[in-house]
Amino acid sequence: MFSRHRSSKSGYQMMQVMRFAVEEINNSTTLLPSVSLGYEIFDHCSDANNFPSVLSFISNNGSIKPKEKLNNYQPKVIALTGPYGSTPTITIAPLITMDLIPLVNYGASSYVLSNKLKYPSFVRTIPCNKNLIEMIIHIIQWFGWNWVAFLGSQDDYSSDGLKLFNEYISNTGICLAYQESLSLNANYSLTLQKIDMLKINVIVVFALPQYASKIIKAAIANNIQDKVWIASQSWAMDQQLPREPGIGKIGTVIGITERLLSEPGFNEFVYKDRRTTDVNHNEESDIQSTSKMCNQVCDYCTLLTPEEVINENPTLSFAIYAAIYTIAHALHKVLRCDMNECRKNTAVKPYMLLGEIKKLDFPLNGRQVKYDDNYDSTISYAVVLWQTDVNPPQFEMVGTYDTYPEVTFTINNSLLPWHNNGSVPFSNCSAECKEGFSRQPESFHSCCFTCKKCPRNSYVDHSRKYGSGHSHLDI
């Protein structure tokens, strides 16, 4: 019941978080007493190659009946979680959600998935792009910037973010001076040179990690200095880029990520799992080994040390953990469990779980897990500062943004040792006019203007948009 992204350290760590949550739930004497969760894990090979696993999940004894009545529909699984990424999720979600199978997702933030007419059973434990873009705008406004660039990748995640950014900055006084959606073979150097020529000092990089890596490495190679880089959640906690030689010269990197929460017992679980894996790998045949390892087939995984797994990017760990617990809590309600047992003779249908998920409100490791009408979860963001001048690099939390129990946003300015001699960098098209001067528009962008001395017996009308123009004062 879990679909993950490519086989890698990150993917393996995410899988271990899921397995840890299942084991913890199965060992609980109160959440699902006398009931054990089982799972099947399929690797996400590509957007198109996902379909065999999806069809297997939604089938019943190898067949799928179109327009089956919900009360008669009993697919192979009662819920799914994953996959990682907006494009893979948008590709498969219609097949899963048309029959109201809960797709509890930890890694697809595209706002279009909040549309319940199209994706009626899509649930997510990760914030959606709407929240992320609102957070980025809060940061830009907090420091008084209005002249910014937006770089993305050519995928659903970035295109969704750019569309929302353009929509939400209207009437804020923020001007999008440059925007581009980059392919992997784009001319990154040329893009950064254009941004530099336009004197843009704040760059939002709303892109998948492989694109963000190319952008940052190109900035280092082209000696792009003293910028502010706002990193979207997908790469804000990247473990490799902060170690890149020359990273300190490009300026200040501010990342937005979910408030990181530890999962007590996870480290011990990884060490225990690795000891079991090592014994099986060394002493038994491949068939016996995969049996002992819950049928994990992963040659690369045996090469990973526990420390590599534990120290991998933790951005999505809580979202995965919360996704599994969401399914378990919903199942607790459907099976009408008490402290001692569950009514196991209840025929559990996927739509029953979905109905209970909407009503959930439970604490989990210091966070409250609950969902709104779009099945989007409560938000708890952190603003992190990349500290690249220490070894190993650190991510220091300098701000927070929460939507529960109320909306709050704050940044501790004293924790930001700006690259610009400690003062907030300037990223405005024009400096604000002094007293006695009024704005005169200079270009298409409202942020760009010259300052003209006001005629005698006149004043600047600040009630007009952006305070431009002047009015006469009769004496």
C-alpha positions as CSV (number, residue, x, y, z in Angstrom):
1,M,0.0,0.0,0.0
2,F,2.9,2.3,-0.6
3,S,4.5,3.6,-3.7
4,R,7.8,5.4,-3.5
5,H,10.2,7.2,-5.8
6,R,13.4,6.0,-7.4
7,S,15.7,3.6,-5.6
8,S,18.1,5.8,-3.8
9,K,19.3,6.6,-0.3
10,S,16.3,9.0,0.0
11,G,13.8,6.4,-1.3
12,Y,15.2,3.7,1.0
13,Q,15.0,6.0,4.0
14,M,11.4,6.9,3.2
15,M,10.5,3.2,2.9
16,Q,12.1,2.6,6.3
17,V,10.0,5.3,7.9
18,M,6.9,3.6,6.5
19,R,7.9,0.2,7.7
20,F,8.7,1.7,11.2
21,A,5.3,3.2,11.4
22,V,3.6,-0.1,10.5
23,E,5.6,-2.0,13.0
24,E,4.9,0.6,15.7
25,I,1.1,0.4,15.0
26,N,1.2,-3.4,14.9
27,N,3.0,-3.5,18.3
28,S,0.4,-1.1,19.8
29,T,-2.1,-2.6,22.2
30,T,-4.6,0.3,21.9
31,L,-4.7,1.6,18.3
32,L,-5.6,-1.7,16.4
33,P,-5.6,-4.4,19.1
34,S,-5.7,-7.9,17.6
35,V,-5.4,-6.4,14.1
36,S,-2.2,-6.3,12.0
37,L,-1.5,-4.0,9.1
38,G,0.1,-5.6,6.0
39,Y,1.5,-3.9,2.9
40,E,2.9,-4.2,-0.5
41,I,5.6,-1.8,-1.8
42,F,6.1,-1.0,-5.5
43,D,9.0,1.0,-6.8
44,H,8.0,4.0,-8.9
45,C,9.9,3.3,-12.1
46,S,8.3,6.1,-14.3
47,D,5.0,7.8,-14.7
48,A,3.8,5.4,-17.3
49,N,5.3,2.2,-15.8
50,N,3.3,2.9,-12.6
51,F,0.1,1.4,-14.1
52,P,0.7,-2.3,-13.5
53,S,1.1,-1.8,-9.8
54,V,-1.9,0.6,-9.6
55,L,-4.1,-1.9,-11.5
56,S,-2.9,-4.6,-9.2
57,F,-3.9,-2.5,-6.2
58,I,-7.4,-1.7,-7.3
59,S,-8.2,-5.2,-8.6
60,N,-10.1,-8.0,-7.0
61,N,-8.7,-11.5,-7.7
62,G,-6.9,-10.1,-10.7
63,S,-10.0,-8.4,-12.3
64,I,-11.5,-4.9,-12.2
65,K,-15.2,-4.4,-12.7
66,P,-16.2,-1.0,-14.0
67,K,-19.0,0.9,-12.2
68,E,-19.0,-1.5,-9.3
69,K,-21.3,-0.4,-6.5
70,L,-19.2,1.0,-3.6
71,N,-20.7,-1.3,-1.1
72,N,-19.8,-4.4,-3.2
73,Y,-16.3,-3.1,-4.2
74,Q,-13.5,-4.9,-2.4
75,P,-10.2,-4.1,-4.1
76,K,-6.9,-5.8,-3.1
77,V,-6.0,-2.9,-0.8
78,I,-8.2,-0.6,1.4
79,A,-5.8,2.4,1.1
80,L,-2.6,3.6,-0.6
81,T,0.1,6.1,0.3
82,G,2.4,7.8,-2.2
83,P,3.8,8.2,-4.8
84,Y,6.4,10.9,-4.4
85,G,5.9,13.9,-6.7
86,S,3.0,15.8,-8.2
87,T,3.3,14.5,-11.8
88,P,3.4,10.8,-10.9
89,T,0.5,11.3,-8.5
90,I,-1.6,13.3,-11.0
91,T,-1.0,10.4,-13.5
92,I,-2.4,7.6,-11.4
93,A,-4.8,9.4,-9.0
94,P,-7.9,9.3,-11.2
95,L,-7.7,5.5,-11.4
96,I,-7.5,5.2,-7.6
97,T,-9.9,8.0,-6.5
98,M,-12.7,7.2,-8.9
99,D,-13.7,4.3,-6.5
100,L,-13.0,6.4,-3.4
101,I,-9.9,4.4,-2.3
102,P,-8.1,6.8,0.1
103,L,-4.8,7.9,-1.5
104,V,-3.0,9.3,1.5
105,N,-0.1,11.1,0.0
106,Y,3.1,12.3,1.6
107,G,4.9,14.0,-1.3
108,A,2.6,15.6,-3.9
109,S,2.0,19.3,-3.2
110,S,0.3,20.5,-6.5
111,Y,-2.8,22.6,-5.6
112,V,-4.9,21.0,-8.4
113,L,-5.0,17.8,-6.2
114,S,-7.1,19.7,-3.7
115,N,-10.0,19.7,-6.3
116,K,-12.3,17.1,-4.8
117,L,-14.5,16.9,-8.0
118,K,-11.5,15.5,-9.8
119,Y,-9.7,13.7,-7.0
120,P,-12.4,12.9,-4.4
121,S,-10.4,10.5,-2.2
122,F,-7.0,12.3,-2.4
123,V,-5.7,13.0,1.1
124,R,-2.3,14.6,1.8
125,T,-0.1,15.0,4.9
126,I,2.2,17.4,3.2
127,P,1.3,21.1,2.7
128,C,0.0,22.0,-0.7
129,N,1.7,24.6,-3.0
130,K,-0.9,27.2,-2.1
131,N,0.5,27.2,1.5
132,L,4.1,27.2,0.3
133,I,3.6,30.1,-2.1
134,E,1.8,32.1,0.6
135,M,4.7,31.4,2.9
136,I,7.2,32.6,0.2
137,I,5.2,35.8,-0.2
138,H,5.2,36.4,3.5
139,I,9.0,36.2,3.6
140,I,9.4,38.6,0.6
141,Q,7.0,41.1,2.3
142,W,8.6,40.7,5.7
143,F,11.9,42.1,4.4
144,G,10.4,44.7,2.1
145,W,11.5,43.2,-1.2
146,N,9.6,43.7,-4.4
147,W,11.9,42.9,-7.3
148,V,12.2,39.1,-7.5
149,A,12.9,36.2,-9.9
150,F,11.1,32.9,-10.0
151,L,12.9,29.8,-11.4
152,G,11.2,26.5,-11.8
153,S,11.4,23.1,-13.6
154,Q,9.2,21.9,-16.4
155,D,6.8,19.7,-14.4
156,D,3.4,19.9,-12.6
157,Y,5.0,20.9,-9.3
158,S,6.8,24.0,-10.6
159,S,4.1,25.1,-13.1
160,D,1.5,25.0,-10.4
161,G,3.8,27.0,-8.1
162,L,4.4,29.7,-10.7
163,K,0.8,30.0,-11.6
164,L,-0.1,30.5,-7.9
165,F,2.7,33.0,-7.4
166,N,1.6,35.2,-10.2
167,E,-1.9,35.0,-8.9
168,Y,-1.1,35.8,-5.3
169,I,1.3,38.6,-5.8
170,S,-1.3,40.8,-7.4
171,N,-2.1,43.8,-5.2
172,T,0.9,43.1,-3.0
173,G,3.4,45.5,-4.6
174,I,5.7,42.6,-5.5
175,C,6.9,42.5,-9.1
176,L,8.0,39.3,-10.8
177,A,10.9,40.7,-12.7
178,Y,12.0,37.4,-14.3
179,Q,10.5,33.9,-14.6
180,E,11.6,30.8,-16.4
181,S,10.8,27.1,-16.3
182,L,14.0,25.2,-17.0
183,S,14.7,21.9,-18.6
184,L,17.6,19.7,-17.5
185,N,19.6,20.7,-20.5
186,A,18.8,24.4,-20.4
187,N,21.4,27.2,-20.4
188,Y,21.5,27.8,-16.7
189,S,24.5,30.2,-17.0
190,L,22.6,32.5,-19.4
191,T,19.5,32.5,-17.2
192,L,21.6,33.6,-14.1
193,Q,23.4,36.3,-16.2
194,K,20.0,37.8,-17.2
195,I,18.9,37.9,-13.6
196,D,22.1,39.6,-12.6
197,M,21.8,42.2,-15.4
198,L,18.3,43.0,-14.1
199,K,19.8,43.7,-10.7
200,I,17.5,41.1,-9.1
201,N,18.8,40.1,-5.7
202,V,16.1,37.7,-4.5
203,I,15.6,34.5,-6.4
204,V,12.8,32.0,-5.7
205,V,13.9,28.5,-6.8
206,F,10.7,26.5,-6.9
207,A,12.0,23.4,-8.5
208,L,12.7,19.7,-8.0
209,P,16.1,18.9,-6.4
210,Q,17.9,17.9,-9.6
211,Y,17.0,21.3,-11.2
212,A,17.8,23.3,-8.1
213,S,21.2,21.5,-8.0
214,K,22.0,22.7,-11.5
215,I,20.9,26.2,-10.7
216,I,23.1,26.5,-7.6
217,K,26.1,24.9,-9.2
218,A,25.8,27.3,-12.2
219,A,25.6,30.2,-9.8
220,I,28.9,29.1,-8.2
221,A,30.6,28.5,-11.6
222,N,29.5,31.9,-13.0
223,N,30.5,33.8,-9.8
224,I,27.0,35.0,-9.1
225,Q,27.4,36.6,-5.7
226,D,25.4,38.1,-2.8
227,K,21.9,37.0,-3.8
228,V,19.1,35.7,-1.5
229,W,18.0,32.3,-2.6
230,I,14.5,31.1,-1.4
231,A,14.4,27.3,-1.5
232,S,11.1,25.6,-1.9
233,Q,10.4,22.5,0.3
234,S,11.6,20.0,-2.3
235,W,15.2,21.0,-1.9
236,A,15.3,23.2,1.3
237,M,17.0,20.4,3.3
238,D,19.2,19.1,0.5
239,Q,22.1,17.2,2.1
240,Q,24.7,17.7,-0.7
241,L,24.4,21.2,-2.0
242,P,25.4,23.0,1.2
243,R,28.7,21.1,1.0
244,E,29.4,22.3,-2.6
245,P,32.7,24.2,-2.8
246,G,32.1,27.9,-3.2
247,I,28.5,27.8,-1.9
248,G,29.2,30.6,0.6
249,K,29.9,33.1,-2.1
250,I,26.4,33.0,-3.8
251,G,24.8,34.8,-0.8
252,T,22.2,33.6,1.7
253,V,20.0,30.5,1.2
254,I,16.7,30.5,3.1
255,G,14.7,27.3,2.9
256,I,11.1,26.5,3.6
257,T,10.4,23.1,5.1
258,E,7.9,21.3,7.3
259,R,8.7,21.7,11.0
260,L,10.9,18.7,11.5
261,L,9.8,16.3,14.2
262,S,11.7,13.3,15.4
263,E,10.2,9.8,15.4
264,P,11.3,8.3,18.7
265,G,12.6,4.8,18.2
266,F,13.3,5.2,14.4
267,N,17.1,5.1,14.8
268,E,16.9,1.9,16.9
269,F,14.6,0.4,14.3
270,V,17.1,1.2,11.5
271,Y,20.0,-0.3,13.4
272,K,18.0,-3.5,14.3
273,D,16.8,-3.8,10.7
274,R,20.3,-3.4,9.4
275,R,21.7,-6.1,11.7
276,T,18.9,-8.5,10.4
277,T,19.7,-7.5,6.8
278,D,23.4,-8.1,7.3
279,V,22.9,-11.5,8.8
280,N,20.5,-12.6,6.1
281,H,22.7,-11.3,3.3
282,N,25.8,-13.0,4.6
283,E,24.4,-16.4,5.8
284,E,21.4,-17.2,3.5
285,S,20.5,-17.5,-0.1
286,D,18.8,-14.6,-1.9
287,I,15.4,-16.3,-1.7
288,Q,15.7,-17.0,2.1
289,S,17.1,-13.5,2.6
290,T,14.2,-11.7,0.9
291,S,11.7,-13.8,2.9
292,K,13.4,-12.8,6.2
293,M,13.4,-9.1,5.1
294,C,9.7,-8.8,4.4
295,N,10.4,-9.6,0.7
296,Q,12.6,-6.5,0.2
297,V,14.4,-6.9,-3.0
298,C,17.1,-4.3,-3.1
299,D,20.7,-5.1,-3.9
300,Y,21.8,-1.5,-3.4
301,C,20.3,-1.3,0.1
302,T,22.7,-3.7,1.7
303,L,25.6,-1.3,0.9
304,L,24.0,1.5,3.0
305,T,25.1,2.0,6.6
306,P,22.5,2.8,9.3
307,E,24.1,6.2,9.7
308,E,23.5,7.0,6.0
309,V,19.8,6.0,6.3
310,I,19.3,8.0,9.6
311,N,21.1,11.1,8.3
312,E,19.3,11.3,5.0
313,N,17.0,14.3,4.2
314,P,14.2,14.1,6.8
315,T,11.8,16.5,5.0
316,L,9.1,14.0,4.3
317,S,9.6,11.7,7.3
318,F,6.8,13.1,9.4
319,A,4.5,13.2,6.4
320,I,5.0,9.5,5.7
321,Y,4.7,8.7,9.4
322,A,1.4,10.7,9.6
323,A,0.0,9.0,6.4
324,I,0.3,5.5,7.9
325,Y,-1.1,6.7,11.2
326,T,-4.0,8.4,9.4
327,I,-5.0,5.1,7.8
328,A,-4.6,3.3,11.1
329,H,-6.8,5.8,13.0
330,A,-9.5,5.6,10.3
331,L,-9.4,1.8,10.5
332,H,-9.7,2.0,14.3
333,K,-13.0,3.9,13.8
334,V,-14.3,1.7,11.1
335,L,-13.6,-1.5,13.1
336,R,-15.1,0.2,16.2
337,C,-12.0,-0.7,18.3
338,D,-11.9,-0.3,22.0
339,M,-8.9,-0.6,24.3
340,N,-8.9,-4.4,24.1
341,E,-10.1,-5.5,20.7
342,C,-11.5,-4.6,17.3
343,R,-14.6,-6.0,15.6
344,K,-12.7,-8.0,13.0
345,N,-15.8,-9.4,11.3
346,T,-16.6,-5.9,9.9
347,A,-16.3,-5.8,6.1
348,V,-14.0,-2.8,5.6
349,K,-14.6,-0.9,2.4
350,P,-12.3,1.9,1.1
351,Y,-15.1,4.5,1.2
352,M,-15.7,3.8,4.9
353,L,-12.1,4.7,5.7
354,L,-12.4,7.9,3.6
355,G,-15.4,9.0,5.6
356,E,-13.6,8.5,8.9
357,I,-10.4,10.3,7.7
358,K,-12.3,13.6,7.2
359,K,-13.3,13.5,10.9
360,L,-9.9,12.6,12.3
361,D,-8.2,14.9,14.9
362,F,-5.4,13.2,16.8
363,P,-2.0,14.1,18.3
364,L,1.1,12.6,16.8
365,N,4.6,13.4,18.2
366,G,3.7,16.9,19.2
367,R,1.6,17.8,16.1
368,Q,-2.1,17.7,15.6
369,V,-3.2,15.7,12.6
370,K,-6.5,16.8,11.1
371,Y,-7.9,17.6,7.6
372,D,-10.0,20.3,6.0
373,D,-12.8,19.9,3.5
374,N,-10.2,19.3,0.7
375,Y,-8.4,16.6,2.8
376,D,-5.4,19.0,3.2
377,S,-3.7,18.8,6.5
378,T,-2.8,21.5,9.0
379,I,0.4,23.5,8.3
380,S,3.5,23.8,10.4
381,Y,6.3,25.3,8.4
382,A,9.9,26.2,9.4
383,V,12.1,28.8,7.8
384,V,15.6,27.5,7.8
385,L,18.9,29.3,7.2
386,W,21.7,27.4,5.5
387,Q,24.9,27.7,7.5
388,T,27.5,26.6,5.1
389,D,30.6,28.1,6.9
390,V,30.6,25.2,9.4
391,N,31.4,21.5,8.9
392,P,29.1,19.7,8.5
393,P,26.7,22.4,7.3
394,Q,23.8,23.2,9.5
395,F,20.1,24.1,8.9
396,E,19.1,26.7,11.6
397,M,15.4,27.4,12.1
398,V,14.9,31.2,12.0
399,G,11.1,31.5,11.5
400,T,7.8,29.6,11.7
401,Y,4.4,29.6,10.0
402,D,1.5,27.7,11.4
403,T,-2.2,27.4,10.6
404,Y,-3.3,25.6,13.7
405,P,-4.8,26.5,16.1
406,E,-4.5,29.9,14.4
407,V,-2.4,31.4,11.6
408,T,0.9,32.8,12.8
409,F,4.0,33.9,11.0
410,T,7.3,35.2,12.5
411,I,11.0,35.5,11.6
412,N,13.7,36.2,14.1
413,N,15.7,38.8,12.3
414,S,18.6,38.6,14.8
415,L,19.3,35.0,13.6
416,L,20.0,36.1,10.0
417,P,23.7,37.2,9.6
418,W,23.1,38.6,6.1
419,H,26.0,38.4,3.6
420,N,25.6,42.1,3.0
421,N,27.6,43.3,6.1
422,G,24.7,42.2,8.3
423,S,22.1,44.4,6.7
424,V,19.0,43.2,4.8
425,P,19.9,43.0,1.1
426,F,18.2,45.4,-1.2
427,S,16.0,43.9,-3.9
428,N,13.7,46.6,-5.2
429,C,13.4,48.0,-8.6
430,S,13.5,51.6,-7.3
431,A,14.4,53.2,-3.9
432,E,11.4,54.7,-2.1
433,C,10.9,58.4,-2.7
434,K,11.8,60.9,-0.1
435,E,9.3,63.3,1.5
436,G,8.3,66.0,-0.9
437,F,8.7,63.7,-3.9
438,S,6.1,61.5,-5.8
439,R,6.5,58.4,-7.8
440,Q,6.4,58.6,-11.6
441,P,6.0,55.3,-13.4
442,E,9.0,54.3,-15.4
443,S,8.1,50.9,-17.0
444,F,5.5,48.2,-17.2
445,H,6.3,47.2,-13.6
446,S,4.6,49.2,-10.9
447,C,7.8,48.7,-8.7
448,C,9.9,50.8,-11.1
449,F,9.6,54.6,-10.9
450,T,11.5,57.8,-10.7
451,C,10.9,60.4,-8.0
452,K,9.7,63.8,-9.1
453,K,9.6,66.8,-6.8
454,C,6.0,67.6,-5.8
455,P,4.7,71.0,-7.1
456,R,4.1,73.7,-4.5
457,N,0.8,73.4,-2.5
458,S,0.5,69.7,-3.3
459,Y,0.9,66.5,-1.4
460,V,1.4,62.8,-2.1
461,D,-1.9,60.8,-2.0
462,H,-0.8,57.6,-0.2
463,S,-4.4,56.2,-0.5
464,R,-3.8,55.7,-4.2
465,K,-2.2,52.5,-5.3
466,Y,1.4,52.3,-4.2
467,G,1.3,56.0,-3.2
468,S,2.0,57.3,-6.7
469,G,0.9,60.7,-8.0
470,H,0.1,63.9,-6.1
471,S,-2.9,66.1,-5.4
472,H,-3.3,69.8,-5.1
473,L,-4.0,71.5,-1.8
474,D,-6.1,74.7,-2.0
475,I,-5.2,77.4,0.5
